[in-house]
Amino acid sequence: MAGKRLAPEEGLQLLESHDLAALGGAADAVARRIHPEPYRTYNIDRNINYTNVCIGGCRFCAFSRRPGDPQGYLLDRETLYRKIEETSALGGDQILLQGGMNPELTLPWYEALLADIKRHFPQVNIHGLSPPEIYHISRVSDLAVDVVLERLREAGLGSLPGGGAEILVDRVRKVVSPCKVSAEGWVDVCRRWHRLGGRGSATMMFGHLETLAERIEHLDRLRALQDETGGFTAFIGWSFQPGNTSLEGLRKVGPLEYLKTLAVSRLYLDNFPNIQASWVTQGLKIGQLALRFGANDLGSLMIEENVVAAAGTRFHASHEELRRSIAGAGFSPCRRNVFYELLEEPPGMAMRTL
């Protein structure tokens, strides 16, 4: 709270603490220092999964299908365009475009996909292709990551989502996502994107096979890269949903553990301007409470979400419910885009960028 950077052992002590009220109060104080404005933000977008075919072999995923599976799909352009049109009609200016590590799709296919979207919807930002997807495209296309990123940016990629991070510790990754890029590989894709002038988010999926110390190691990697590049717009942490996965026997993380981890994330990530709540995995009431536990953003209206839903967790909210939740937490709701630029004027304030 005094502005001193936490060391890893101090972060671990906080995660081991059971004083949830003190943690929440400290995180709220830090969030209010960084964001003294009387509003909290949200956005409208849609998570479009262009394919569910994936060779990642992730034990936590109930959504993907192996190549050749009759339930595997690849969206046609007509379906894709309809989804984007519906998003625009609801006020969305962005799509979150993610799929899987599909071995049949090479860089020219992705370039054509992005170019087609931008040609039909030039006003829509494509927040797409997570670091593991970028690394996979570079491998199947036999091209350097820098080349892949440059060509995708030219084709229309606007920002890079932080998906596929899970826990940035190779011990954990070898067990839960054995075919994905390593922890350092994930970080390096983000680093290279930031060096090109790109922006993007960072994530953490916790509550499976990691230790508390490994959660801190994950946060420490993110903080170090943000020190280096400053390219992350926000951090989003969410709890693992075990339903319908090969890790189904694990205990599901509850609201108390989620709020504690959220609060510690706000305290540890002192160089991240924004922390996002995860109401999609915890429900809107806990999402609202998260705005007093260090989060300054309620995330997306999430017109469509398939991955968490495949694990049996389905929380829905209307636009008005999202705004009422922010108001109920004591703030004015204000819509923003993926770069945290305000899209409406906050009550009693001049428009500005967060």
ZIWO-V413331 format. One record per residue. N is the residue number from 1. RES is the residue in one small letter. PHI is phi in radians with two decimals (999 if undefined). OMEGA is omega in whole degrees, -180 to 180 (NA if undefined). Layout:
n=N res=RES phi=PHI omega=OMEGA
n=N res=RES phi=PHI omega=OMEGA
//
This chain:
n=1 res=m phi=999 omega=-180
n=2 res=a phi=-1.45 omega=179
n=3 res=g phi=1.65 omega=179
n=4 res=k phi=-1.45 omega=-179
n=5 res=r phi=-1.21 omega=179
n=6 res=l phi=-1.33 omega=172
n=7 res=a phi=-1.46 omega=-180
n=8 res=p phi=-0.94 omega=-179
n=9 res=e phi=-1.16 omega=177
n=10 res=e phi=-1.28 omega=176
n=11 res=g phi=-1.06 omega=179
n=12 res=l phi=-1.13 omega=177
n=13 res=q phi=-1.03 omega=179
n=14 res=l phi=-1.16 omega=178
n=15 res=l phi=-1.15 omega=180
n=16 res=e phi=-1.41 omega=-178
n=17 res=s phi=-1.25 omega=175
n=18 res=h phi=-1.90 omega=-180
n=19 res=d phi=-1.52 omega=-174
n=20 res=l phi=-1.10 omega=-179
n=21 res=a phi=-1.11 omega=180
n=22 res=a phi=-1.17 omega=178
n=23 res=l phi=-1.09 omega=179
n=24 res=g phi=-1.10 omega=179
n=25 res=g phi=-1.12 omega=179
n=26 res=a phi=-1.15 omega=-179
n=27 res=a phi=-1.12 omega=178
n=28 res=d phi=-1.13 omega=179
n=29 res=a phi=-1.11 omega=179
n=30 res=v phi=-1.17 omega=179
n=31 res=a phi=-1.06 omega=-180
n=32 res=r phi=-1.25 omega=175
n=33 res=r phi=-1.22 omega=180
n=34 res=i phi=-1.29 omega=-178
n=35 res=h phi=-2.22 omega=-179
n=36 res=p phi=-1.30 omega=-178
n=37 res=e phi=-1.11 omega=-175
n=38 res=p phi=-1.46 omega=-180
n=39 res=y phi=-2.15 omega=172
n=40 res=r phi=-2.28 omega=-166
n=41 res=t phi=-1.88 omega=174
n=42 res=y phi=-2.78 omega=175
n=43 res=n phi=-2.43 omega=178
n=44 res=i phi=-2.08 omega=174
n=45 res=d phi=-2.64 omega=-178
n=46 res=r phi=-2.44 omega=178
n=47 res=n phi=-1.54 omega=-179
n=48 res=i phi=-1.78 omega=177
n=49 res=n phi=-1.64 omega=-173
n=50 res=y phi=-1.20 omega=174
n=51 res=t phi=-2.67 omega=172
n=52 res=n phi=-2.00 omega=179
n=53 res=v phi=-1.41 omega=-173
n=54 res=c phi=-2.70 omega=177
n=55 res=i phi=-1.83 omega=-177
n=56 res=g phi=-1.16 omega=179
n=57 res=g phi=1.14 omega=-177
n=58 res=c phi=-1.27 omega=-177
n=59 res=r phi=-1.29 omega=-178
n=60 res=f phi=-1.63 omega=-171
n=61 res=c phi=-1.80 omega=176
n=62 res=a phi=-1.82 omega=-173
n=63 res=f phi=-1.70 omega=-171
n=64 res=s phi=-1.29 omega=176
n=65 res=r phi=-2.32 omega=179
n=66 res=r phi=-1.28 omega=175
n=67 res=p phi=-0.95 omega=180
n=68 res=g phi=1.60 omega=179
n=69 res=d phi=-1.17 omega=-179
n=70 res=p phi=-1.11 omega=177
n=71 res=q phi=-1.58 omega=177
n=72 res=g phi=-1.25 omega=-179
n=73 res=y phi=-2.56 omega=172
n=74 res=l phi=-2.39 omega=-175
n=75 res=l phi=-1.09 omega=172
n=76 res=d phi=-1.42 omega=-175
n=77 res=r phi=-1.09 omega=-178
n=78 res=e phi=-1.06 omega=179
n=79 res=t phi=-1.15 omega=180
n=80 res=l phi=-1.07 omega=-179
n=81 res=y phi=-1.10 omega=180
n=82 res=r phi=-1.09 omega=179
n=83 res=k phi=-1.11 omega=180
n=84 res=i phi=-1.22 omega=177
n=85 res=e phi=-1.06 omega=178
n=86 res=e phi=-1.11 omega=179
n=87 res=t phi=-1.12 omega=179
n=88 res=s phi=-1.07 omega=-179
n=89 res=a phi=-1.13 omega=179
n=90 res=l phi=-1.62 omega=178
n=91 res=g phi=1.68 omega=-180
n=92 res=g phi=-1.33 omega=179
n=93 res=d phi=-2.08 omega=-175
n=94 res=q phi=-2.69 omega=168
n=95 res=i phi=-2.15 omega=172
n=96 res=l phi=-1.70 omega=-172
n=97 res=l phi=-1.81 omega=179
n=98 res=q phi=-2.43 omega=178
n=99 res=g phi=-2.49 omega=179
n=100 res=g phi=-2.42 omega=177
n=101 res=m phi=-1.56 omega=-176
n=102 res=n phi=-1.50 omega=-173
n=103 res=p phi=-1.20 omega=-177
n=104 res=e phi=-1.61 omega=-175
n=105 res=l phi=-1.86 omega=180
n=106 res=t phi=-1.89 omega=-174
n=107 res=l phi=-0.95 omega=180
n=108 res=p phi=-1.00 omega=178
n=109 res=w phi=-1.11 omega=180
n=110 res=y phi=-1.18 omega=177
n=111 res=e phi=-1.06 omega=179
n=112 res=a phi=-1.15 omega=179
n=113 res=l phi=-1.07 omega=-179
n=114 res=l phi=-1.12 omega=-179
n=115 res=a phi=-1.11 omega=179
n=116 res=d phi=-1.12 omega=179
n=117 res=i phi=-1.09 omega=-178
n=118 res=k phi=-1.16 omega=178
n=119 res=r phi=-1.18 omega=-179
n=120 res=h phi=-1.49 omega=-176
n=121 res=f phi=-2.37 omega=-176
n=122 res=p phi=-1.09 omega=-177
n=123 res=q phi=-1.45 omega=-174
n=124 res=v phi=-1.67 omega=175
n=125 res=n phi=-1.39 omega=176
n=126 res=i phi=-1.70 omega=176
n=127 res=h phi=-1.67 omega=-165
n=128 res=g phi=-2.59 omega=172
n=129 res=l phi=1.14 omega=-178
n=130 res=s phi=-1.13 omega=179
n=131 res=p phi=-0.90 omega=176
n=132 res=p phi=-1.08 omega=177
n=133 res=e phi=-1.15 omega=178
n=134 res=i phi=-1.06 omega=-180
n=135 res=y phi=-1.10 omega=179
n=136 res=h phi=-1.12 omega=179
n=137 res=i phi=-1.06 omega=180
n=138 res=s phi=-1.14 omega=-179
n=139 res=r phi=-1.24 omega=-177
n=140 res=v phi=-1.25 omega=180
n=141 res=s phi=-1.65 omega=-179
n=142 res=d phi=0.98 omega=-180
n=143 res=l phi=-2.33 omega=178
n=144 res=a phi=-1.17 omega=179
n=145 res=v phi=-1.00 omega=179
n=146 res=d phi=-1.00 omega=-180
n=147 res=v phi=-1.13 omega=179
n=148 res=v phi=-1.04 omega=-179
n=149 res=l phi=-1.11 omega=180
n=150 res=e phi=-1.09 omega=-179
n=151 res=r phi=-1.21 omega=178
n=152 res=l phi=-1.18 omega=177
n=153 res=r phi=-1.11 omega=178
n=154 res=e phi=-1.09 omega=-178
n=155 res=a phi=-1.36 omega=177
n=156 res=g phi=2.38 omega=178
n=157 res=l phi=-1.14 omega=-174
n=158 res=g phi=-1.71 omega=-179
n=159 res=s phi=-2.75 omega=-172
n=160 res=l phi=-1.95 omega=176
n=161 res=p phi=-1.28 omega=-176
n=162 res=g phi=-1.63 omega=-178
n=163 res=g phi=-1.06 omega=177
n=164 res=g phi=1.39 omega=178
n=165 res=a phi=-1.35 omega=-174
n=166 res=e phi=0.83 omega=172
n=167 res=i phi=-2.08 omega=-176
n=168 res=l phi=-1.44 omega=176
n=169 res=v phi=-2.43 omega=-172
n=170 res=d phi=-1.13 omega=177
n=171 res=r phi=-1.01 omega=-179
n=172 res=v phi=-1.26 omega=-176
n=173 res=r phi=-1.10 omega=-180
n=174 res=k phi=-1.14 omega=180
n=175 res=v phi=-1.63 omega=-173
n=176 res=v phi=-1.64 omega=-180
n=177 res=s phi=-2.50 omega=-169
n=178 res=p phi=-1.12 omega=-176
n=179 res=c phi=-1.79 omega=180
n=180 res=k phi=-1.53 omega=178
n=181 res=v phi=-1.01 omega=180
n=182 res=s phi=-1.17 omega=178
n=183 res=a phi=-1.03 omega=-179
n=184 res=e phi=-1.18 omega=177
n=185 res=g phi=-1.13 omega=176
n=186 res=w phi=-1.06 omega=180
n=187 res=v phi=-1.05 omega=-176
n=188 res=d phi=-1.19 omega=176
n=189 res=v phi=-1.06 omega=178
n=190 res=c phi=-1.09 omega=179
n=191 res=r phi=-1.02 omega=-177
n=192 res=r phi=-1.17 omega=177
n=193 res=w phi=-1.14 omega=179
n=194 res=h phi=-1.10 omega=180
n=195 res=r phi=-1.15 omega=176
n=196 res=l phi=-1.42 omega=-178
n=197 res=g phi=1.64 omega=-179
n=198 res=g phi=-1.40 omega=177
n=199 res=r phi=-2.09 omega=179
n=200 res=g phi=-3.02 omega=-178
n=201 res=s phi=-1.79 omega=175
n=202 res=a phi=-2.20 omega=-176
n=203 res=t phi=-2.35 omega=170
n=204 res=m phi=-2.63 omega=172
n=205 res=m phi=-1.83 omega=-173
n=206 res=f phi=-2.15 omega=177
n=207 res=g phi=1.64 omega=176
n=208 res=h phi=-2.17 omega=-175
n=209 res=l phi=-1.89 omega=-179
n=210 res=e phi=-1.52 omega=171
n=211 res=t phi=-1.58 omega=176
n=212 res=l phi=-1.09 omega=178
n=213 res=a phi=-1.10 omega=180
n=214 res=e phi=-1.30 omega=172
n=215 res=r phi=-1.10 omega=179
n=216 res=i phi=-1.17 omega=177
n=217 res=e phi=-1.05 omega=177
n=218 res=h phi=-1.07 omega=-180
n=219 res=l phi=-1.08 omega=-179
n=220 res=d phi=-1.16 omega=177
n=221 res=r phi=-1.09 omega=180
n=222 res=l phi=-1.13 omega=-179
n=223 res=r phi=-1.11 omega=180
n=224 res=a phi=-1.14 omega=179
n=225 res=l phi=-1.19 omega=177
n=226 res=q phi=-1.14 omega=173
n=227 res=d phi=-1.03 omega=-175
n=228 res=e phi=-1.32 omega=-170
n=229 res=t phi=-2.03 omega=-175
n=230 res=g phi=1.16 omega=-173
n=231 res=g phi=-1.55 omega=-180
n=232 res=f phi=-1.49 omega=177
n=233 res=t phi=-1.49 omega=-173
n=234 res=a phi=-2.84 omega=173
n=235 res=f phi=-2.05 omega=177
n=236 res=i phi=-2.23 omega=175
n=237 res=g phi=-1.95 omega=176
n=238 res=w phi=-2.47 omega=-176
n=239 res=s phi=-1.58 omega=179
n=240 res=f phi=-1.05 omega=177
n=241 res=q phi=-1.89 omega=-169
n=242 res=p phi=-1.39 omega=-175
n=243 res=g phi=-0.99 omega=175
n=244 res=n phi=1.12 omega=177
n=245 res=t phi=-1.96 omega=178
n=246 res=s phi=-1.32 omega=175
n=247 res=l phi=-1.88 omega=-171
n=248 res=e phi=-1.08 omega=-178
n=249 res=g phi=-1.31 omega=-179
n=250 res=l phi=-1.25 omega=177
n=251 res=r phi=-1.22 omega=180
n=252 res=k phi=-1.35 omega=179
n=253 res=v phi=-1.13 omega=-179
n=254 res=g phi=-1.64 omega=-176
n=255 res=p phi=-1.04 omega=-177
n=256 res=l phi=-1.13 omega=179
n=257 res=e phi=-1.17 omega=177
n=258 res=y phi=-1.08 omega=-177
n=259 res=l phi=-1.12 omega=178
n=260 res=k phi=-1.11 omega=-179
n=261 res=t phi=-1.13 omega=176
n=262 res=l phi=-1.05 omega=-178
n=263 res=a phi=-1.08 omega=179
n=264 res=v phi=-1.13 omega=177
n=265 res=s phi=-1.06 omega=178
n=266 res=r phi=-1.13 omega=-179
n=267 res=l phi=-1.27 omega=-175
n=268 res=y phi=-1.43 omega=-176
n=269 res=l phi=-1.52 omega=-174
n=270 res=d phi=-1.23 omega=-180
n=271 res=n phi=-1.85 omega=176
n=272 res=f phi=-1.67 omega=-177
n=273 res=p phi=-1.26 omega=-174
n=274 res=n phi=-2.37 omega=174
n=275 res=i phi=-2.14 omega=-174
n=276 res=q phi=-1.82 omega=175
n=277 res=a phi=-1.40 omega=-180
n=278 res=s phi=-2.05 omega=179
n=279 res=w phi=-1.30 omega=-178
n=280 res=v phi=-1.14 omega=178
n=281 res=t phi=-1.73 omega=-175
n=282 res=q phi=-1.98 omega=-177
n=283 res=g phi=1.65 omega=-172
n=284 res=l phi=-1.21 omega=179
n=285 res=k phi=-1.12 omega=178
n=286 res=i phi=-1.25 omega=175
n=287 res=g phi=-1.04 omega=177
n=288 res=q phi=-1.11 omega=179
n=289 res=l phi=-1.11 omega=179
n=290 res=a phi=-1.05 omega=178
n=291 res=l phi=-1.20 omega=173
n=292 res=r phi=-1.96 omega=178
n=293 res=f phi=-2.12 omega=174
n=294 res=g phi=1.98 omega=179
n=295 res=a phi=-1.41 omega=175
n=296 res=n phi=-2.01 omega=-177
n=297 res=d phi=-2.55 omega=-179
n=298 res=l phi=-1.60 omega=178
n=299 res=g phi=1.43 omega=-171
n=300 res=s phi=-1.81 omega=169
n=301 res=l phi=-1.02 omega=175
n=302 res=m phi=0.95 omega=-180
n=303 res=i phi=-1.00 omega=178
n=304 res=e phi=-2.45 omega=176
n=305 res=e phi=-2.58 omega=-173
n=306 res=n phi=-2.01 omega=-171
n=307 res=v phi=-1.27 omega=178
n=308 res=v phi=-1.14 omega=-180
n=309 res=a phi=-1.08 omega=179
n=310 res=a phi=-1.12 omega=177
n=311 res=a phi=-1.56 omega=174
n=312 res=g phi=1.60 omega=179
n=313 res=t phi=-1.84 omega=-176
n=314 res=r phi=-2.33 omega=173
n=315 res=f phi=-1.98 omega=-179
n=316 res=h phi=-2.21 omega=177
n=317 res=a phi=-2.64 omega=174
n=318 res=s phi=-1.50 omega=177
n=319 res=h phi=-1.01 omega=-179
n=320 res=e phi=-1.16 omega=178
n=321 res=e phi=-1.13 omega=178
n=322 res=l phi=-1.11 omega=-180
n=323 res=r phi=-1.17 omega=178
n=324 res=r phi=-1.14 omega=179
n=325 res=s phi=-1.12 omega=178
n=326 res=i phi=-1.12 omega=179
n=327 res=a phi=-1.10 omega=180
n=328 res=g phi=-1.15 omega=177
n=329 res=a phi=-1.47 omega=176
n=330 res=g phi=1.75 omega=-178
n=331 res=f phi=-2.23 omega=171
n=332 res=s phi=-1.48 omega=177
n=333 res=p phi=-1.35 omega=-179
n=334 res=c phi=-2.54 omega=-178
n=335 res=r phi=-1.42 omega=-179
n=336 res=r phi=-2.40 omega=173
n=337 res=n phi=-1.79 omega=-175
n=338 res=v phi=-1.16 omega=179
n=339 res=f phi=-1.59 omega=179
n=340 res=y phi=1.12 omega=169
n=341 res=e phi=-1.56 omega=-176
n=342 res=l phi=-1.24 omega=-180
n=343 res=l phi=-1.88 omega=174
n=344 res=e phi=-2.56 omega=-178
n=345 res=e phi=-1.44 omega=179
n=346 res=p phi=-1.12 omega=-180
n=347 res=p phi=-0.99 omega=176
n=348 res=g phi=1.31 omega=-178
n=349 res=m phi=-2.31 omega=174
n=350 res=a phi=-1.34 omega=179
n=351 res=m phi=-1.07 omega=175
n=352 res=r phi=-2.69 omega=177
n=353 res=t phi=-1.59 omega=179
n=354 res=l phi=-1.18 omega=NA
//
